[in-house]
Amino acid sequence: MTKKKNTSQSGQKARKKANALTQILNGEFLTKSFVLNNLPFIFFALLLLILFVSKGYYVKQINDDIKNTELEVNQNAAEFLEVKSSFEFKTRRQDLIEKLKERDLKESLNATKVIRIKPSEDDR
């Protein structure tokens, strides 16, 4: 008798699994009270899933913006170095002396003197 019960129980389990699969494929499980009772939780899980996917797209967009900004900063740094070297080349001492000769200005051969005035006690 016990062998008959075991075989009938295993047969019922197999039918339940097959029955559950067919209910999922048919959509019958959606009409069951378990799904209807847990509908708020299912909607909450779907909301979390949507938020998770949208977060992935948002992070990708931020990474693209960071890469574009880094590229722009590198380009601006290179342009700054180019302009700086051009400025240093144009303001070399010899070039300035030659340009100032046209205006009859000459370079002073004497060292510059700094005149310092001591502040009076009234200014303090």
Secondary structure by P-SEA (a helix, b strand, c coil): caaaaaaaaaaaaaaaaaaaaaaaaaccccccaaaaaaaaaaaaaaaaaaaaaaaaaaaaaaaaaaaaaaaaaaaaaaaaaaaaaaaaaaacaaaaaaaacccccccccccbbbbbbccccccc
